Amino acid sequence: MFNAEEISMLSAFNTFSRKAAVQDILSHLPYMENDELKSMASEILRKLDRMSDDEFFSYDFMPQEDEDE
């Protein structure tokens, strides 16, 4: 359901639970100045609203380390 960019963005937020992620994104949304980031955050919120907690926990939101490092 989430693409790589959305997973990357979500890793910057509280992903302890689906509800926590929604609340954290909503609290930061007014401060996002970049329209593309706002749009992506809004799409993530729509997806979070449509998914179950089990679906949410099937994702790994930990930032991936670059293999070249």
PDB file of N, CA, C, O and CB in Angstrom:
ATOM      1  N   MET A   1       0.818  -1.194   0.000  1.00  0.00           N
ATOM      2  CA  MET A   1       0.000   0.000   0.000  1.00  0.00           C
ATOM      3  C   MET A   1       0.867   1.265   0.000  1.00  0.00           C
ATOM      4  O   MET A   1       0.560   2.219  -0.715  1.00  0.00           O
ATOM      5  CB  MET A   1      -0.934  -0.006   1.206  1.00  0.00           C
ATOM      6  N   PHE A   2       1.942   1.283   0.791  1.00  0.00           N
ATOM      7  CA  PHE A   2       2.844   2.430   0.810  1.00  0.00           C
ATOM      8  C   PHE A   2       3.970   2.213  -0.195  1.00  0.00           C
ATOM      9  O   PHE A   2       4.469   1.099  -0.352  1.00  0.00           O
ATOM     10  CB  PHE A   2       3.417   2.659   2.232  1.00  0.00           C
ATOM     11  N   ASN A   3       4.365   3.293  -0.874  1.00  0.00           N
ATOM     12  CA  ASN A   3       5.533   3.188  -1.749  1.00  0.00           C
ATOM     13  C   ASN A   3       6.785   3.534  -0.931  1.00  0.00           C
ATOM     14  O   ASN A   3       6.684   3.923   0.233  1.00  0.00           O
ATOM     15  CB  ASN A   3       5.393   4.135  -3.002  1.00  0.00           C
ATOM     16  N   ALA A   4       7.947   3.392  -1.541  1.00  0.00           N
ATOM     17  CA  ALA A   4       9.213   3.597  -0.827  1.00  0.00           C
ATOM     18  C   ALA A   4       9.341   5.009  -0.265  1.00  0.00           C
ATOM     19  O   ALA A   4       9.831   5.186   0.851  1.00  0.00           O
ATOM     20  CB  ALA A   4      10.383   3.313  -1.753  1.00  0.00           C
ATOM     21  N   GLU A   5       8.905   6.016  -1.026  1.00  0.00           N
ATOM     22  CA  GLU A   5       8.991   7.403  -0.540  1.00  0.00           C
ATOM     23  C   GLU A   5       8.105   7.615   0.681  1.00  0.00           C
ATOM     24  O   GLU A   5       8.495   8.303   1.624  1.00  0.00           O
ATOM     25  CB  GLU A   5       8.591   8.388  -1.650  1.00  0.00           C
ATOM     26  N   GLU A   6       6.915   7.025   0.662  1.00  0.00           N
ATOM     27  CA  GLU A   6       6.000   7.174   1.793  1.00  0.00           C
ATOM     28  C   GLU A   6       6.557   6.473   3.034  1.00  0.00           C
ATOM     29  O   GLU A   6       6.460   6.999   4.143  1.00  0.00           O
ATOM     30  CB  GLU A   6       4.610   6.608   1.438  1.00  0.00           C
ATOM     31  N   ILE A   7       7.133   5.299   2.849  1.00  0.00           N
ATOM     32  CA  ILE A   7       7.741   4.590   3.979  1.00  0.00           C
ATOM     33  C   ILE A   7       8.888   5.411   4.555  1.00  0.00           C
ATOM     34  O   ILE A   7       9.048   5.512   5.772  1.00  0.00           O
ATOM     35  CB  ILE A   7       8.245   3.190   3.544  1.00  0.00           C
ATOM     36  N   SER A   8       9.680   5.993   3.667  1.00  0.00           N
ATOM     37  CA  SER A   8      10.786   6.843   4.110  1.00  0.00           C
ATOM     38  C   SER A   8      10.260   8.030   4.906  1.00  0.00           C
ATOM     39  O   SER A   8      10.813   8.370   5.952  1.00  0.00           O
ATOM     40  CB  SER A   8      11.610   7.333   2.905  1.00  0.00           C
ATOM     41  N   MET A   9       9.208   8.654   4.423  1.00  0.00           N
ATOM     42  CA  MET A   9       8.635   9.800   5.132  1.00  0.00           C
ATOM     43  C   MET A   9       8.063   9.359   6.482  1.00  0.00           C
ATOM     44  O   MET A   9       8.256  10.034   7.493  1.00  0.00           O
ATOM     45  CB  MET A   9       7.535  10.475   4.277  1.00  0.00           C
ATOM     46  N   LEU A  10       7.368   8.239   6.492  1.00  0.00           N
ATOM     47  CA  LEU A  10       6.788   7.751   7.744  1.00  0.00           C
ATOM     48  C   LEU A  10       7.845   7.441   8.791  1.00  0.00           C
ATOM     49  O   LEU A  10       7.578   7.544   9.988  1.00  0.00           O
ATOM     50  CB  LEU A  10       5.958   6.516   7.483  1.00  0.00           C
ATOM     51  N   SER A  11       9.033   7.065   8.359  1.00  0.00           N
ATOM     52  CA  SER A  11      10.087   6.735   9.324  1.00  0.00           C
ATOM     53  C   SER A  11      10.508   7.948  10.149  1.00  0.00           C
ATOM     54  O   SER A  11      11.142   7.804  11.195  1.00  0.00           O
ATOM     55  CB  SER A  11      11.299   6.161   8.599  1.00  0.00           C
ATOM     56  N   ALA A  12      10.156   9.137   9.680  1.00  0.00           N
ATOM     57  CA  ALA A  12      10.483  10.362  10.417  1.00  0.00           C
ATOM     58  C   ALA A  12       9.440  10.686  11.488  1.00  0.00           C
ATOM     59  O   ALA A  12       9.634  11.592  12.299  1.00  0.00           O
ATOM     60  CB  ALA A  12      10.607  11.535   9.452  1.00  0.00           C
ATOM     61  N   PHE A  13       8.343   9.946  11.486  1.00  0.00           N
ATOM     62  CA  PHE A  13       7.254  10.202  12.430  1.00  0.00           C
ATOM     63  C   PHE A  13       7.163   9.077  13.456  1.00  0.00           C
ATOM     64  O   PHE A  13       7.847   8.059  13.343  1.00  0.00           O
ATOM     65  CB  PHE A  13       5.912  10.355  11.684  1.00  0.00           C
ATOM     66  N   ASN A  14       6.314   9.276  14.452  1.00  0.00           N
ATOM     67  CA  ASN A  14       6.080   8.278  15.485  1.00  0.00           C
ATOM     68  C   ASN A  14       5.273   7.132  14.874  1.00  0.00           C
ATOM     69  O   ASN A  14       4.090   7.293  14.574  1.00  0.00           O
ATOM     70  CB  ASN A  14       5.338   8.899  16.715  1.00  0.00           C
ATOM     71  N   THR A  15       5.908   5.986  14.693  1.00  0.00           N
ATOM     72  CA  THR A  15       5.219   4.828  14.112  1.00  0.00           C
ATOM     73  C   THR A  15       5.027   3.730  15.148  1.00  0.00           C
ATOM     74  O   THR A  15       4.959   2.551  14.801  1.00  0.00           O
ATOM     75  CB  THR A  15       6.002   4.284  12.910  1.00  0.00           C
ATOM     76  N   PHE A  16       4.940   4.113  16.419  1.00  0.00           N
ATOM     77  CA  PHE A  16       4.674   3.150  17.482  1.00  0.00           C
ATOM     78  C   PHE A  16       3.341   2.455  17.240  1.00  0.00           C
ATOM     79  O   PHE A  16       3.177   1.274  17.547  1.00  0.00           O
ATOM     80  CB  PHE A  16       4.677   3.841  18.857  1.00  0.00           C
ATOM     81  N   SER A  17       2.387   3.206  16.684  1.00  0.00           N
ATOM     82  CA  SER A  17       1.086   2.647  16.325  1.00  0.00           C
ATOM     83  C   SER A  17       0.530   3.463  15.158  1.00  0.00           C
ATOM     84  O   SER A  17       1.023   4.548  14.852  1.00  0.00           O
ATOM     85  CB  SER A  17       0.097   2.656  17.552  1.00  0.00           C
ATOM     86  N   ARG A  18      -0.484   2.931  14.528  1.00  0.00           N
ATOM     87  CA  ARG A  18      -1.122   3.644  13.418  1.00  0.00           C
ATOM     88  C   ARG A  18      -1.712   4.962  13.917  1.00  0.00           C
ATOM     89  O   ARG A  18      -1.583   5.997  13.264  1.00  0.00           O
ATOM     90  CB  ARG A  18      -2.226   2.770  12.761  1.00  0.00           C
ATOM     91  N   LYS A  19      -2.354   4.913  15.069  1.00  0.00           N
ATOM     92  CA  LYS A  19      -2.966   6.119  15.646  1.00  0.00           C
ATOM     93  C   LYS A  19      -1.898   7.171  15.969  1.00  0.00           C
ATOM     94  O   LYS A  19      -2.097   8.360  15.720  1.00  0.00           O
ATOM     95  CB  LYS A  19      -3.764   5.760  16.926  1.00  0.00           C
ATOM     96  N   ALA A  20      -0.773   6.728  16.520  1.00  0.00           N
ATOM     97  CA  ALA A  20       0.325   7.658  16.846  1.00  0.00           C
ATOM     98  C   ALA A  20       0.868   8.297  15.579  1.00  0.00           C
ATOM     99  O   ALA A  20       1.178   9.489  15.569  1.00  0.00           O
ATOM    100  CB  ALA A  20       1.463   6.928  17.602  1.00  0.00           C
ATOM    101  N   ALA A  21       0.985   7.517  14.511  1.00  0.00           N
ATOM    102  CA  ALA A  21       1.486   8.050  13.243  1.00  0.00           C
ATOM    103  C   ALA A  21       0.542   9.125  12.711  1.00  0.00           C
ATOM    104  O   ALA A  21       0.986  10.189  12.278  1.00  0.00           O
ATOM    105  CB  ALA A  21       1.652   6.919  12.204  1.00  0.00           C
ATOM    106  N   VAL A  22      -0.757   8.845  12.744  1.00  0.00           N
ATOM    107  CA  VAL A  22      -1.748   9.823  12.272  1.00  0.00           C
ATOM    108  C   VAL A  22      -1.639  11.110  13.085  1.00  0.00           C
ATOM    109  O   VAL A  22      -1.594  12.201  12.517  1.00  0.00           O
ATOM    110  CB  VAL A  22      -3.186   9.244  12.370  1.00  0.00           C
ATOM    111  N   GLN A  23      -1.599  10.988  14.392  1.00  0.00           N
ATOM    112  CA  GLN A  23      -1.529  12.171  15.258  1.00  0.00           C
ATOM    113  C   GLN A  23      -0.251  12.965  15.021  1.00  0.00           C
ATOM    114  O   GLN A  23      -0.275  14.195  14.994  1.00  0.00           O
ATOM    115  CB  GLN A  23      -1.615  11.760  16.727  1.00  0.00           C
ATOM    116  N   ASP A  24       0.868  12.256  14.847  1.00  0.00           N
ATOM    117  CA  ASP A  24       2.140  12.946  14.640  1.00  0.00           C
ATOM    118  C   ASP A  24       2.158  13.676  13.303  1.00  0.00           C
ATOM    119  O   ASP A  24       2.618  14.815  13.221  1.00  0.00           O
ATOM    120  CB  ASP A  24       3.303  11.954  14.711  1.00  0.00           C
ATOM    121  N   ILE A  25       1.663  13.031  12.264  1.00  0.00           N
ATOM    122  CA  ILE A  25       1.618  13.691  10.949  1.00  0.00           C
ATOM    123  C   ILE A  25       0.695  14.906  11.005  1.00  0.00           C
ATOM    124  O   ILE A  25       1.043  15.976  10.505  1.00  0.00           O
ATOM    125  CB  ILE A  25       1.138  12.701   9.849  1.00  0.00           C
ATOM    126  N   LEU A  26      -0.474  14.743  11.609  1.00  0.00           N
ATOM    127  CA  LEU A  26      -1.422  15.864  11.711  1.00  0.00           C
ATOM    128  C   LEU A  26      -0.816  17.039  12.479  1.00  0.00           C
ATOM    129  O   LEU A  26      -1.069  18.196  12.146  1.00  0.00           O
ATOM    130  CB  LEU A  26      -2.720  15.406  12.397  1.00  0.00           C
ATOM    131  N   SER A  27      -0.018  16.743  13.505  1.00  0.00           N
ATOM    132  CA  SER A  27       0.566  17.831  14.291  1.00  0.00           C
ATOM    133  C   SER A  27       1.660  18.566  13.518  1.00  0.00           C
ATOM    134  O   SER A  27       1.932  19.733  13.798  1.00  0.00           O
ATOM    135  CB  SER A  27       1.132  17.288  15.599  1.00  0.00           C
ATOM    136  N   HIS A  28       2.290  17.900  12.553  1.00  0.00           N
ATOM    137  CA  HIS A  28       3.356  18.529  11.766  1.00  0.00           C
ATOM    138  C   HIS A  28       2.853  19.134  10.453  1.00  0.00           C
ATOM    139  O   HIS A  28       3.521  19.990   9.873  1.00  0.00           O
ATOM    140  CB  HIS A  28       4.437  17.514  11.469  1.00  0.00           C
ATOM    141  N   LEU A  29       1.706  18.704   9.991  1.00  0.00           N
ATOM    142  CA  LEU A  29       1.179  19.149   8.694  1.00  0.00           C
ATOM    143  C   LEU A  29       1.104  20.672   8.555  1.00  0.00           C
ATOM    144  O   LEU A  29       1.476  21.186   7.500  1.00  0.00           O
ATOM    145  CB  LEU A  29      -0.194  18.565   8.480  1.00  0.00           C
ATOM    146  N   PRO A  30       0.646  21.414   9.556  1.00  0.00           N
ATOM    147  CA  PRO A  30       0.573  22.875   9.394  1.00  0.00           C
ATOM    148  C   PRO A  30       1.936  23.551   9.198  1.00  0.00           C
ATOM    149  O   PRO A  30       2.009  24.672   8.694  1.00  0.00           O
ATOM    150  CB  PRO A  30      -0.102  23.476  10.597  1.00  0.00           C
ATOM    151  N   TYR A  31       3.000  22.874   9.591  1.00  0.00           N
ATOM    152  CA  TYR A  31       4.339  23.460   9.503  1.00  0.00           C
ATOM    153  C   TYR A  31       5.097  23.050   8.244  1.00  0.00           C
ATOM    154  O   TYR A  31       6.211  23.515   8.005  1.00  0.00           O
ATOM    155  CB  TYR A  31       5.141  23.072  10.713  1.00  0.00           C
ATOM    156  N   MET A  32       4.490  22.181   7.444  1.00  0.00           N
ATOM    157  CA  MET A  32       5.131  21.757   6.198  1.00  0.00           C
ATOM    158  C   MET A  32       4.943  22.851   5.152  1.00  0.00           C
ATOM    159  O   MET A  32       3.817  23.190   4.789  1.00  0.00           O
ATOM    160  CB  MET A  32       4.545  20.398   5.694  1.00  0.00           C
ATOM    161  N   GLU A  33       6.044  23.390   4.680  1.00  0.00           N
ATOM    162  CA  GLU A  33       5.977  24.486   3.718  1.00  0.00           C
ATOM    163  C   GLU A  33       6.016  23.996   2.277  1.00  0.00           C
ATOM    164  O   GLU A  33       5.554  24.691   1.372  1.00  0.00           O
ATOM    165  CB  GLU A  33       7.112  25.451   3.957  1.00  0.00           C
ATOM    166  N   ASN A  34       6.559  22.817   2.061  1.00  0.00           N
ATOM    167  CA  ASN A  34       6.692  22.269   0.727  1.00  0.00           C
ATOM    168  C   ASN A  34       5.376  21.590   0.316  1.00  0.00           C
ATOM    169  O   ASN A  34       4.906  20.675   0.992  1.00  0.00           O
ATOM    170  CB  ASN A  34       7.875  21.270   0.663  1.00  0.00           C
ATOM    171  N   ASP A  35       4.787  22.048  -0.801  1.00  0.00           N
ATOM    172  CA  ASP A  35       3.501  21.510  -1.244  1.00  0.00           C
ATOM    173  C   ASP A  35       3.563  20.021  -1.561  1.00  0.00           C
ATOM    174  O   ASP A  35       2.594  19.296  -1.333  1.00  0.00           O
ATOM    175  CB  ASP A  35       3.023  22.263  -2.459  1.00  0.00           C
ATOM    176  N   GLU A  36       4.704  19.558  -2.089  1.00  0.00           N
ATOM    177  CA  GLU A  36       4.848  18.143  -2.418  1.00  0.00           C
ATOM    178  C   GLU A  36       4.845  17.295  -1.145  1.00  0.00           C
ATOM    179  O   GLU A  36       4.243  16.221  -1.109  1.00  0.00           O
ATOM    180  CB  GLU A  36       6.143  17.904  -3.221  1.00  0.00           C
ATOM    181  N   LEU A  37       5.519  17.780  -0.106  1.00  0.00           N
ATOM    182  CA  LEU A  37       5.529  17.052   1.170  1.00  0.00           C
ATOM    183  C   LEU A  37       4.141  17.042   1.803  1.00  0.00           C
ATOM    184  O   LEU A  37       3.708  16.026   2.345  1.00  0.00           O
ATOM    185  CB  LEU A  37       6.547  17.679   2.141  1.00  0.00           C
ATOM    186  N   LYS A  38       3.450  18.173   1.733  1.00  0.00           N
ATOM    187  CA  LYS A  38       2.079  18.236   2.260  1.00  0.00           C
ATOM    188  C   LYS A  38       1.175  17.259   1.537  1.00  0.00           C
ATOM    189  O   LYS A  38       0.360  16.577   2.159  1.00  0.00           O
ATOM    190  CB  LYS A  38       1.515  19.656   2.135  1.00  0.00           C
ATOM    191  N   SER A  39       1.319  17.192   0.232  1.00  0.00           N
ATOM    192  CA  SER A  39       0.512  16.281  -0.574  1.00  0.00           C
ATOM    193  C   SER A  39       0.807  14.829  -0.203  1.00  0.00           C
ATOM    194  O   SER A  39      -0.113  14.023  -0.060  1.00  0.00           O
ATOM    195  CB  SER A  39       0.775  16.513  -2.072  1.00  0.00           C
ATOM    196  N   MET A  40       2.091  14.497  -0.048  1.00  0.00           N
ATOM    197  CA  MET A  40       2.462  13.136   0.318  1.00  0.00           C
ATOM    198  C   MET A  40       1.940  12.799   1.711  1.00  0.00           C
ATOM    199  O   MET A  40       1.424  11.703   1.931  1.00  0.00           O
ATOM    200  CB  MET A  40       3.989  12.958   0.260  1.00  0.00           C
ATOM    201  N   ALA A  41       2.069  13.726   2.645  1.00  0.00           N
ATOM    202  CA  ALA A  41       1.578  13.499   4.003  1.00  0.00           C
ATOM    203  C   ALA A  41       0.068  13.285   3.999  1.00  0.00           C
ATOM    204  O   ALA A  41      -0.440  12.430   4.725  1.00  0.00           O
ATOM    205  CB  ALA A  41       1.947  14.684   4.915  1.00  0.00           C
ATOM    206  N   SER A  42      -0.643  14.045   3.197  1.00  0.00           N
ATOM    207  CA  SER A  42      -2.098  13.886   3.102  1.00  0.00           C
ATOM    208  C   SER A  42      -2.473  12.527   2.523  1.00  0.00           C
ATOM    209  O   SER A  42      -3.426  11.896   2.980  1.00  0.00           O
ATOM    210  CB  SER A  42      -2.699  15.001   2.244  1.00  0.00           C
ATOM    211  N   GLU A  43      -1.728  12.079   1.522  1.00  0.00           N
ATOM    212  CA  GLU A  43      -1.979  10.760   0.934  1.00  0.00           C
ATOM    213  C   GLU A  43      -1.679   9.659   1.954  1.00  0.00           C
ATOM    214  O   GLU A  43      -2.416   8.677   2.043  1.00  0.00           O
ATOM    215  CB  GLU A  43      -1.123  10.559  -0.342  1.00  0.00           C
ATOM    216  N   ILE A  44      -0.612   9.820   2.712  1.00  0.00           N
ATOM    217  CA  ILE A  44      -0.289   8.850   3.760  1.00  0.00           C
ATOM    218  C   ILE A  44      -1.420   8.791   4.783  1.00  0.00           C
ATOM    219  O   ILE A  44      -1.810   7.706   5.215  1.00  0.00           O
ATOM    220  CB  ILE A  44       1.049   9.213   4.452  1.00  0.00           C
ATOM    221  N   LEU A  45      -1.950   9.954   5.173  1.00  0.00           N
ATOM    222  CA  LEU A  45      -3.055   9.985   6.127  1.00  0.00           C
ATOM    223  C   LEU A  45      -4.282   9.251   5.581  1.00  0.00           C
ATOM    224  O   LEU A  45      -4.959   8.536   6.320  1.00  0.00           O
ATOM    225  CB  LEU A  45      -3.417  11.432   6.469  1.00  0.00           C
ATOM    226  N   ARG A  46      -4.566   9.426   4.296  1.00  0.00           N
ATOM    227  CA  ARG A  46      -5.702   8.704   3.687  1.00  0.00           C
ATOM    228  C   ARG A  46      -5.459   7.193   3.738  1.00  0.00           C
ATOM    229  O   ARG A  46      -6.367   6.424   4.053  1.00  0.00           O
ATOM    230  CB  ARG A  46      -5.921   9.163   2.213  1.00  0.00           C
ATOM    231  N   LYS A  47      -4.249   6.783   3.430  1.00  0.00           N
ATOM    232  CA  LYS A  47      -3.936   5.350   3.460  1.00  0.00           C
ATOM    233  C   LYS A  47      -4.003   4.796   4.883  1.00  0.00           C
ATOM    234  O   LYS A  47      -4.512   3.697   5.101  1.00  0.00           O
ATOM    235  CB  LYS A  47      -2.543   5.095   2.864  1.00  0.00           C
ATOM    236  N   LEU A  48      -3.492   5.556   5.846  1.00  0.00           N
ATOM    237  CA  LEU A  48      -3.549   5.118   7.238  1.00  0.00           C
ATOM    238  C   LEU A  48      -4.984   4.969   7.708  1.00  0.00           C
ATOM    239  O   LEU A  48      -5.298   4.063   8.480  1.00  0.00           O
ATOM    240  CB  LEU A  48      -2.806   6.099   8.136  1.00  0.00           C
ATOM    241  N   ASP A  49      -5.850   5.848   7.250  1.00  0.00           N
ATOM    242  CA  ASP A  49      -7.254   5.809   7.636  1.00  0.00           C
ATOM    243  C   ASP A  49      -7.948   4.558   7.096  1.00  0.00           C
ATOM    244  O   ASP A  49      -8.861   4.027   7.726  1.00  0.00           O
ATOM    245  CB  ASP A  49      -7.971   7.062   7.140  1.00  0.00           C
ATOM    246  N   ARG A  50      -7.507   4.093   5.922  1.00  0.00           N
ATOM    247  CA  ARG A  50      -8.156   2.941   5.276  1.00  0.00           C
ATOM    248  C   ARG A  50      -7.574   1.596   5.717  1.00  0.00           C
ATOM    249  O   ARG A  50      -8.171   0.556   5.440  1.00  0.00           O
ATOM    250  CB  ARG A  50      -8.037   3.067   3.771  1.00  0.00           C
ATOM    251  N   MET A  51      -6.435   1.593   6.390  1.00  0.00           N
ATOM    252  CA  MET A  51      -5.807   0.315   6.724  1.00  0.00           C
ATOM    253  C   MET A  51      -6.077  -0.090   8.168  1.00  0.00           C
ATOM    254  O   MET A  51      -6.429   0.732   9.014  1.00  0.00           O
ATOM    255  CB  MET A  51      -4.308   0.389   6.482  1.00  0.00           C
ATOM    256  N   SER A  52      -5.903  -1.372   8.417  1.00  0.00           N
ATOM    257  CA  SER A  52      -6.071  -1.894   9.773  1.00  0.00           C
ATOM    258  C   SER A  52      -4.748  -1.766  10.526  1.00  0.00           C
ATOM    259  O   SER A  52      -3.703  -1.504   9.930  1.00  0.00           O
ATOM    260  CB  SER A  52      -6.552  -3.379   9.747  1.00  0.00           C
ATOM    261  N   ASP A  53      -4.809  -1.953  11.832  1.00  0.00           N
ATOM    262  CA  ASP A  53      -3.588  -1.932  12.629  1.00  0.00           C
ATOM    263  C   ASP A  53      -2.661  -3.076  12.209  1.00  0.00           C
ATOM    264  O   ASP A  53      -1.444  -2.899  12.158  1.00  0.00           O
ATOM    265  CB  ASP A  53      -3.921  -2.031  14.134  1.00  0.00           C
ATOM    266  N   ASP A  54      -3.228  -4.240  11.910  1.00  0.00           N
ATOM    267  CA  ASP A  54      -2.411  -5.373  11.471  1.00  0.00           C
ATOM    268  C   ASP A  54      -1.668  -5.053  10.184  1.00  0.00           C
ATOM    269  O   ASP A  54      -0.491  -5.388  10.049  1.00  0.00           O
ATOM    270  CB  ASP A  54      -3.281  -6.613  11.275  1.00  0.00           C
ATOM    271  N   GLU A  55      -2.342  -4.408   9.236  1.00  0.00           N
ATOM    272  CA  GLU A  55      -1.675  -4.004   7.996  1.00  0.00           C
ATOM    273  C   GLU A  55      -0.544  -3.019   8.298  1.00  0.00           C
ATOM    274  O   GLU A  55       0.547  -3.124   7.738  1.00  0.00           O
ATOM    275  CB  GLU A  55      -2.689  -3.372   7.014  1.00  0.00           C
ATOM    276  N   PHE A  56      -0.815  -2.069   9.183  1.00  0.00           N
ATOM    277  CA  PHE A  56       0.190  -1.070   9.543  1.00  0.00           C
ATOM    278  C   PHE A  56       1.443  -1.736  10.103  1.00  0.00           C
ATOM    279  O   PHE A  56       2.562  -1.381   9.733  1.00  0.00           O
ATOM    280  CB  PHE A  56      -0.382  -0.077  10.566  1.00  0.00           C
ATOM    281  N   PHE A  57       1.249  -2.700  10.992  1.00  0.00           N
ATOM    282  CA  PHE A  57       2.394  -3.346  11.629  1.00  0.00           C
ATOM    283  C   PHE A  57       3.121  -4.318  10.712  1.00  0.00           C
ATOM    284  O   PHE A  57       4.154  -4.868  11.095  1.00  0.00           O
ATOM    285  CB  PHE A  57       1.945  -4.069  12.862  1.00  0.00           C
ATOM    286  N   SER A  58       2.608  -4.537   9.520  1.00  0.00           N
ATOM    287  CA  SER A  58       3.310  -5.402   8.567  1.00  0.00           C
ATOM    288  C   SER A  58       4.461  -4.653   7.887  1.00  0.00           C
ATOM    289  O   SER A  58       5.280  -5.268   7.205  1.00  0.00           O
ATOM    290  CB  SER A  58       2.328  -5.936   7.508  1.00  0.00           C
ATOM    291  N   TYR A  59       4.527  -3.333   8.069  1.00  0.00           N
ATOM    292  CA  TYR A  59       5.589  -2.513   7.472  1.00  0.00           C
ATOM    293  C   TYR A  59       6.733  -2.300   8.451  1.00  0.00           C
ATOM    294  O   TYR A  59       6.533  -2.254   9.665  1.00  0.00           O
ATOM    295  CB  TYR A  59       5.033  -1.158   7.019  1.00  0.00           C
ATOM    296  N   ASP A  60       7.931  -2.173   7.903  1.00  0.00           N
ATOM    297  CA  ASP A  60       9.122  -1.831   8.690  1.00  0.00           C
ATOM    298  C   ASP A  60       9.449  -0.376   8.382  1.00  0.00           C
ATOM    299  O   ASP A  60       9.910  -0.056   7.286  1.00  0.00           O
ATOM    300  CB  ASP A  60      10.350  -2.786   8.358  1.00  0.00           C
ATOM    301  N   PHE A  61       9.213   0.497   9.343  1.00  0.00           N
ATOM    302  CA  PHE A  61       9.427   1.926   9.138  1.00  0.00           C
ATOM    303  C   PHE A  61      10.797   2.395   9.618  1.00  0.00           C
ATOM    304  O   PHE A  61      11.062   3.597   9.650  1.00  0.00           O
ATOM    305  CB  PHE A  61       8.352   2.707   9.844  1.00  0.00           C
ATOM    306  N   MET A  62      11.659   1.471   9.986  1.00  0.00           N
ATOM    307  CA  MET A  62      13.005   1.847  10.407  1.00  0.00           C
ATOM    308  C   MET A  62      13.772   2.351   9.185  1.00  0.00           C
ATOM    309  O   MET A  62      13.722   1.737   8.119  1.00  0.00           O
ATOM    310  CB  MET A  62      13.746   0.641  11.080  1.00  0.00           C
ATOM    311  N   PRO A  63      14.476   3.463   9.343  1.00  0.00           N
ATOM    312  CA  PRO A  63      15.267   3.971   8.209  1.00  0.00           C
ATOM    313  C   PRO A  63      16.273   2.920   7.739  1.00  0.00           C
ATOM    314  O   PRO A  63      16.958   2.295   8.548  1.00  0.00           O
ATOM    315  CB  PRO A  63      16.007   5.277   8.601  1.00  0.00           C
ATOM    316  N   GLN A  64      16.349   2.738   6.447  1.00  0.00           N
ATOM    317  CA  GLN A  64      17.263   1.759   5.876  1.00  0.00           C
ATOM    318  C   GLN A  64      18.643   2.388   5.728  1.00  0.00           C
ATOM    319  O   GLN A  64      18.774   3.506   5.228  1.00  0.00           O
ATOM    320  CB  GLN A  64      16.742   1.243   4.509  1.00  0.00           C
ATOM    321  N   GLU A  65      19.663   1.668   6.164  1.00  0.00           N
ATOM    322  CA  GLU A  65      21.028   2.161   6.021  1.00  0.00           C
ATOM    323  C   GLU A  65      21.499   1.931   4.601  1.00  0.00           C
ATOM    324  O   GLU A  65      21.166   0.928   3.971  1.00  0.00           O
ATOM    325  CB  GLU A  65      21.976   1.475   7.026  1.00  0.00           C
ATOM    326  N   ASP A  66      22.271   2.867   4.114  1.00  0.00           N
ATOM    327  CA  ASP A  66      22.826   2.769   2.772  1.00  0.00           C
ATOM    328  C   ASP A  66      23.868   1.652   2.755  1.00  0.00           C
ATOM    329  O   ASP A  66      24.770   1.625   3.592  1.00  0.00           O
ATOM    330  CB  ASP A  66      23.451   4.127   2.321  1.00  0.00           C
ATOM    331  N   GLU A  67      23.740   0.733   1.798  1.00  0.00           N
ATOM    332  CA  GLU A  67      24.654  -0.402   1.730  1.00  0.00           C
ATOM    333  C   GLU A  67      26.076   0.022   1.400  1.00  0.00           C
ATOM    334  O   GLU A  67      27.014  -0.726   1.675  1.00  0.00           O
ATOM    335  CB  GLU A  67      24.171  -1.394   0.703  1.00  0.00           C
ATOM    336  N   ASP A  68      26.261   1.200   0.820  1.00  0.00           N
ATOM    337  CA  ASP A  68      27.593   1.668   0.437  1.00  0.00           C
ATOM    338  C   ASP A  68      28.390   2.171   1.634  1.00  0.00           C
ATOM    339  O   ASP A  68      29.605   2.344   1.537  1.00  0.00           O
ATOM    340  CB  ASP A  68      27.480   2.769  -0.602  1.00  0.00           C
ATOM    341  N   GLU A  69      27.738   2.403   2.737  1.00  0.00           N
ATOM    342  CA  GLU A  69      28.437   2.962   3.914  1.00  0.00           C
ATOM    343  C   GLU A  69      29.081   1.882   4.737  1.00  0.00           C
ATOM    344  O   GLU A  69      29.706   2.173   5.757  1.00  0.00           O
ATOM    345  CB  GLU A  69      27.477   3.757   4.788  1.00  0.00           C
TER     346      GLU A  69
END
